[in-house]
Amino acid sequence: MGLVLALAAATLPERISVTRINPASCDPASGRIGVAFEASVNGSLGVEMRLQNRRTGEASTSRLAWTYGSGTFSLYAVPPQGTLPGDVLTVTLTLSRGGAVRASDTYSFDCGTGQAPALPLPAGQIVKPLNGFDTWALTHWPDAAGRRPCAAFDLDGWGAKSLIYEEFPACPVTTPAPVFSVECLTEQGAWTAAEVHNVTADPSGLFMSFEVTQHGRCAVFPN
């Protein structure tokens, strides 16, 4: 889209967040989906909205250029090819300048209603990504294959675990239902998958599940 919004200068930190979904139709041939969002922009930035169907992996994109401003706005995109009513779509809004991402937000919704989908998560701990220095140190520690984690998390004891993809934005979702590798730290400080079992992706494309038979810290590795 060649639309340029010229808005009053703002001094707030750059940010963007989804506030509402307006699905006029899920039909890729004639429908469009509107996404309302709040944003604060300092200087000229590019805004991209990407819609991905979690069942098929297909995606559609809308873009605009933006110069200064803050407030509530909307962007529209056609549903990805193959989208059906009831499919779960994930919208990712990104503010970038010169190829560098300045702010982003991600939200998953039912294409038919625009509401967050019900998550049939299994029993067990829903793991959350670590932040701060702990994240930096752990994600710079490679495993035996030389891979570095994209995120790390604490275990709340042994048992079943679930990882919701959109809560781990540092780990890119590139397929409809990805299965990331999960490895945990040994007492010697090495990553191992020896205590990680039954790693599966839910067909919804929203989360993956696994079991762990140790305590401590684990990490997510893109495949």
N, C-alpha and C positions, 0 to 999 in steps of 0.2 A: 504494500500500500504506500502511495506517495504522499499521504496526508501529513502535514506538519502542523503541530500545535504550538502556537506562540503564546506563552503564558507569563504571568508576572514572576519576577525573580523570587527564589526561595532560598533560605539559608539553613533549613532543616537537613538532617542527615538523609541521604538518598535511601529510599525504601519503596517497596511495592508489596501489596497484599490483596488477595482475592476476597471480595465481600459478598458476591452473589452470582449465581448462575442463572441465565435465562435461556433455556433450551426451547427455541421456537419449533424445531423439528429435528429428529434424528436421521432424516433421510439425506444421504450424501448428495443426491441429485438436486434437491430443491430446498433443503433446510439450512439453517444456520444457528449457531450457538453464540449467545452473547455472554461476556464475562465482565462484570462490574468489579472495579478494583480501586483501592486508594493508593496514591503514590506521592512521593516528594522527590523532586528532581532539581539538581543544581548543574546548570550547563546543558549542553547538547548531548542527548543520549538516544540510543536506539531502544525501542520497546518491542519485544517479540512475545507472541502468544502461541504456544504449541499445544495442540490437542492430540493425545494418543489413546487409541482404543486398547484397553488392557487385554481383551480377548484375542484380537487379531494382530496387534502390533502396528497397525497402520496409523499414520499421523498426518495432520494438516497444520499449516502455520500461517499466521498473520503478523505483519510488521508495520511499524510506523516510526517516524522521526519525531523527536520531542525536544523543545528548547525551554527550559525552566518551568517551574510551577509545582503546585501541590493541590490535591483535592481528590474527588471521586470521578472516575471516567469509565468508559466501556470500550471493549474491542470485540470484534465479531470474526468468526471463522466457520467454514463449512465443516460438518462432521467428517471424520476420516472415512475413506472408502470401506464398505462392508459393515458400517455401523448399523445396529438394530436397536429398537426400543428396549430398554432394560440393560444395555451394555454399560459397563463402567468405563468412563473416560477420565483421564488425568490431564488437567490443564497446568502448564508451567509458564509463568510470566517471568521475563528476564529483562532487567535494565543493563545495558552494556555501553561502554565507550572504548573505541579503539580495539575491540576484540576482547576487552577485559570485563568480566561480569561485576557490576557494582551492587546489585541487589536482585533477589529472586523470591518467588513463592510458588508452591505447588499445592494443588487441591484435587482430590478424586471425587467423582459424583456419578449418580445414576443419570444416564442420558435422557431417560423419559421424564424424570421429576426435577432434575437439577439439585437434588439433595444428596448428602453423603450416603454412600451405600452401607447397608448392614454388613458387618464383617463377621462371618461365621468362624471366628478364631477358636482354635482348640484350647483346652485348658492348659494352663502353664504360664510362665513368666513372659510378658511382652518386653523384650529387651529394648533399652534406650541407649543412644550413642553417648559416649563420654565427650566432654568438652575441655577446653583449656590445654594446659601443658601436658596432661596425661595423654590427650589425643595426639598431640604433636610427637611425643616420644614413641608411643606405640605404633603409630602409622609410618614411622621412619625405621622401624625394626623389621627387616625382611625375614621371610620363612626360608626353609631349606631349599626351595626352588628359586629363591631370589626375588619373590614377589613381595610388594609392600601392601599392607592393608589399606583399605579406603576408609575404615572406621573401626572403632573398638567399643566394647561394652563390658559391664560388670555382670557376673553371674549371681543370682540369688539362690544358691544351692544347686543340687543336682535336679534333673528332670526335664520336662518338656518346655521348649522355648518357642516363641514366635517373633519374627522380625518383619515389621511393616515397612515396605520399601520407601514410602514417602517420608518416613521419619529418619531416613538415612540418605539425605540429599547428596552426600559426598560419594555415594556408590551409585553410578549411573545404571539405570534400568534400560537395557538395549533390546530385550526380547519381551514378548507378552507375559511370560511367567518364568523369570530367571531363577536359577538356583546358584547363589553365590557360595563360594567355599567358606567354611567356618573352621578356624583353628584356635586353640587355646594355649596359654602359656604353661610350660612345665615349671617345676621347681628350679630348673637350671636356666630358666629364662629363654627357652626356645619355643617356637610355635609348632604345634602338632595337632593333627586331626584324629589322633588315636582314641580320644574320649568323646568324639562327636559322632552321632549316629542318626540314621533315618532322616537325612536332609531331603526335604521335598518342597516343591512350589505348589501353592494352592492354585487351582484352575482359574480363580477370579483374577489372578495376576496382581493381587494387592499385597500378598505377604508370603513368606516361606516359614516352614517349621522344621525343628530338629530337636534332638535330645542330647544332653551333655551329662557325663558321669564324672564330673570333677567340680571343684570350686575355683574361684579366681577370676581371671580376665580372659576374654576371647576377642577375636577380631574377624572382620569380614574382608574377604579377598575376591575381587572381580575375577571371573573365569575368562 
